[in-house]
Structures are given as structure tokens and as C-alpha cells.
Amino acid sequence: MKNKSLLLSLVLCLSFTVFISAAYAAGKLTVYPAPKGAAVMNDFTVKIRQSGGQWQETPTYLVKVDKVRAATHYAEKASMAYFDFSGEVEVSVTLNAKKIDSARVRPLSYGIEPKVAGKTLTFKLDKPRNLSVEVNGDIFHNLHLFANPIDSFIPDEKDQNLIYFGAGIHALENGKMYVPSGKTVYVAGGAVLMGQILVENARDVKIMGRGIVDHTVKMGVHVANSKNVTVEGIFCTQCAVGGSDSALIRNVKVISYYGWGDGMNVFASSNVRYDGVFCRNSDDCHTVYATRKNFTGSSKNITMKNATLWADVAHPIQIGTHGNTKNPDVIENLCYTNIDILDHKEQQIDYQGCMSINAGDGNFIRNVTFDNIRVENFRQGQLVNLRVFYNSKYCTSPGRGVENVLFRNVTYNGTRSEMSVIAGYDENRKVKNITFENLIINGVRISDDMPDKPAWYKTGDMARIFIGEHVENVVFK
């Protein structure tokens, strides 16, 4: 009996040891050294480790962000670091110059509460995240920390369709690279590609990796008149899609600092998907337009999910301004799901709105859904702006209408939102069928039957949403 008990204990012990070893082995961590000559920062020291493992330092790169004062763009020097992992890791961030008095890790919806001791803060991650680490209230010299999933791509040197950039700095001839059909461009972790990647009149193209496409180059990745294009994992300034069909933009991070520095534009394209992207931009983070910049036609079937948006200027999401007055376009079937909006800063009232649909240039916009959107306390602007308008600065005519827009599970916690606007243009150019379902502002659910609303109030009054003329069927559920 004693021997049986001993054997059972041994089996259980071995099973437990195997389980622990397997669990530990399941976690991976990859840190990429910075190439010699890369633009790096020393504001922060960033280290990562697996549970019980050794700390590994990851380099912090220079990224420029936009701080606008009196309508003038000023570039501020911020930091960016990245690594890959699976399982669980602990992150250590040290502010090298002085003590940390306060700290936060955003998006706030992730519920990451850092522990602070002197100059260092620590926290844990159990899944990939795109984060902003901010100390002492400073959002312009923060750490952009991109915790990627493990990169499973294994380059094959014999693959004639692979264009591979390994660790190091690579200068493109004339600052540009045109990618032919059927090719995969791989920018490895620890690589910095000096120049712009263009996919024009091509199909079946992939741009992948963990490396950096030079952060000083405007329109870092540009997809034009192409089909079946994937951009995944890299860091750059902008990633635009024009005149194209079937594009996937996944886990791409864009940060810009110059004027007109839109992040992820769509022009006259269809079937464009965004997943897990991060945008901090010196203009609109994400736009959907119809005819624009030599791209002609409507836009439809655009989706964005699991994204983080930060507009230092203009809109986090802007839909509809540009189109074709002579041959009017349609923008339709757009869906935004599980998105954190970290900031919105725009003094010009015509260009406000965290979620903005402005139909101009004859555009007709319909079937747009915003679902599970979390808006933090942005600096200046509006929560929503839905208008059929004629902006003479950018348009040649008003749009034709906005119809069937759903805001579901939208939350805003903050004090700086100005009055939102819903307004049509005339009796023939209306905003119609707008539904707010489970809209929560500072903990208050806004609905047509909410108990504190006087019977003679519009429900929009309770949300500081002005519902103007030529608007039909606005419902708050």
C-alpha cells in the first residue's frame, strides 16, 4: 500500500511538473535590437520578462507627434518600443530623468493599473496590446508600446517571390519601392526601411513583418488600384488605400506629426478590412471617401475592429466629405467594432466629431454601424457629427443624404465634449434613421424613456446632441 501511494504521489508530481513545464514552454518572448544608426530615445528604459525569467531590454525609438498651437504644427519627440510575446509577460518602464509622480497605461478600458516605485512602473500583459504609457501627465513625450503576437512567418531564401529586409537600416533607391504582383515584402524586427512602399496596379501582394518603415516619410505605405493586398505588423507614418478591392490592414501602427498627416485613408475602394490597428495622427486617423485624389468611384464594405485611435488634430473617424458631384457616389456598408478613442483635438467646429459622417460632393452615405466604442476624455471636439453639408473649402456641392446609422454600446467618460450635431441640408438632402442603442455618457444611459428626461425635451438634449432641421427618425434605445 505504501509503495502504491508513493508511486501515485510520484506520478502526480511528475504530471504537475510536466504541466508547469509545458505551460512555461508555451510562453514566448522576442525582443529585437535596434540597428546601428537608428534614431533612438533615452527618455525611458523598457524591459520585458516572462514569469520567472530574465529581464530583456528592448530599444526605444524616436517617433514624432504633433502638438498644434495657434494652428501651427510643432513636432514633439516621443518614444516607441515593440516586442513579440505569447503567454504572460511583465513589463518594466523606467523614466530615466526623474521620479514618476503619476502614471497611466491606455486604453483605459484594458484596466491596466501600473505599480509605481520611484522612477519605475511595472505591469503585466497576457495578450497582445497596443499601448500608450504616460507618466506625470505628459502625452507628448510618452512611450508608445506595441506588444505584438509572436511572428510565425519563416522566410524562405529560395522563395523568388519574397523581398526580404533583415535587421539593419535599408535605404531604398530614390526613396521608393514599387511592389509587383505576387510578391511578399518582409520587413523583419530590428529592420528600418528608409523610404516608401508603393503597391500600384498590382494584385496578391503582402507587406509583412515587425520592422519600421521610416517614420519621417509621408504616406509610408500606399496601395493604389490594386487587389488582394495585405499589410501586417509593421510600423509607419501612414497607410492609405485608393481605387482598390480586397485589402487587409492588420496590426499596423501609424504615427504622424506633419500637416495633413492622415493615418489610414480609404478612397474609392471596396472590401477593406482593418484589425488591431493603432493610429496616432496629425490629421484624421481614419477616413472613408469616394472619388478623391485621382481615384474614382464609390466606397463600400469597409470594416474596422479592435482598433485604437488618437487624433492630435481633426477626427478619429471621418466619413464622406469627398466625392464626385458630376457622377455622384455612394458610401455604404461600414462597420466599426471594439474601438478605443484616446483623443480628439480640433478647434474648428466644422471639423469636429470623434465619429463624423459629413456627406458632401453628392455622396449618399448609408448603412454605418459603430458598435462597442469607448471614448476617453478627449481634449476638444464633439462626440458625434452627422451632417449633409456643403463645405465650400473642400466640396463642390452638398451630399445627397445620410441614412441608417447605428450607434450601439457607445460610452464617453469626460468633461470636454462640445455640443454634438445632427443636421440635414434641405428637404431633399436629409439625415434619416439614426439609432443610439445603449449610449452611456459619464455613467448615464441616454434613452427616450429615461426617468430624468422632461417630457417636452428632445432626448438629444440629455446627451448634448443638437438635432437640427431636415432630420428624421432619431431614436435613443
Summary of the structure (lengths in Angstrom):
residues: 477
radius of gyration: 24.2
end to end distance: 68.0
largest distance: 92.2
contacts: 1718
relative contact order: 0.07
helix: 7%
strand: 54%
